[in-house]
């Protein structure tokens, strides 16, 4: 039986403190029952963004992600 392999681009969101990062990664589907999987390079990208945001290094995080600063909104 042949297993088909497909990929899907997805956006993962990481929130650290007042920052939210949107990181594009690829999910891999091969029908193995472990779907979806993420390749090592995407795992490293997610880790880089997380560590950069935790360190307050927004510039470093923006190398791999779109970064937003969150502000509280007062209820009316």
C-alpha positions as CSV (number, residue, x, y, z in Angstrom):
1,X,0.0,0.0,0.0
2,X,1.4,3.4,-1.0
3,X,1.3,6.2,1.5
4,X,0.7,9.6,0.1
5,X,2.7,12.5,1.5
6,X,1.3,16.0,1.6
7,X,2.3,19.2,3.3
8,X,0.3,22.2,4.6
9,X,1.6,25.6,5.5
10,X,0.2,26.8,8.8
11,X,0.7,29.8,11.1
12,X,1.6,29.0,14.7
13,X,1.1,31.7,17.3
14,X,3.5,32.2,20.2
15,X,2.6,34.6,23.0
16,X,5.3,35.7,25.4
17,X,4.4,38.6,27.8
18,X,3.1,41.5,25.8
19,X,4.2,40.1,22.4
20,X,2.5,37.8,20.0
21,X,4.5,36.2,17.1
22,X,3.0,34.6,14.0
23,X,5.4,31.9,12.7
24,X,4.9,30.1,9.4
25,X,5.8,26.4,9.5
26,X,4.9,23.3,7.5
27,X,2.9,20.4,8.7
28,X,3.8,17.1,7.1
29,X,1.2,14.3,6.6
30,X,2.3,10.8,5.5
31,X,-0.5,8.7,6.9
32,X,1.8,7.1,9.6
33,X,-0.6,7.9,12.4
34,X,1.8,10.5,13.8
35,X,0.4,13.2,11.6
36,X,1.0,16.0,11.5
37,X,4.8,16.2,12.0
38,X,7.0,19.2,11.9
39,X,10.6,19.1,10.6
40,X,13.6,20.0,12.7
41,X,14.2,23.3,11.0
42,X,10.7,24.5,11.8
43,X,11.0,23.3,15.5
44,X,14.3,25.3,15.7
45,X,12.5,28.3,14.2
46,X,9.7,28.1,16.8
47,X,12.4,27.8,19.6
48,X,14.4,30.8,18.3
49,X,11.3,33.0,18.3
50,X,10.2,31.9,21.8
51,X,13.7,32.4,23.2
52,X,14.0,35.8,21.5
53,X,10.7,37.0,22.9
54,X,11.5,35.8,26.4
55,X,14.7,37.7,26.2
56,X,12.9,40.8,25.0
57,X,14.8,40.7,21.7
58,X,12.0,41.6,19.3
59,X,14.4,42.4,16.5
60,X,15.7,38.8,16.6
61,X,12.2,37.4,16.7
62,X,11.2,39.4,13.6
63,X,13.8,37.4,11.6
64,X,11.6,34.4,11.7
65,X,8.1,35.8,12.6
66,X,5.7,38.6,12.3
67,X,5.6,40.2,15.8
68,X,2.8,42.2,17.4
69,X,2.8,44.1,20.7
70,X,-0.3,43.6,22.7
71,X,-2.0,46.4,24.6
72,X,-4.9,46.0,27.1
73,X,-8.2,47.5,26.1
74,X,-10.4,49.2,28.7
75,X,-14.0,48.0,28.8
76,X,-16.6,50.8,28.3
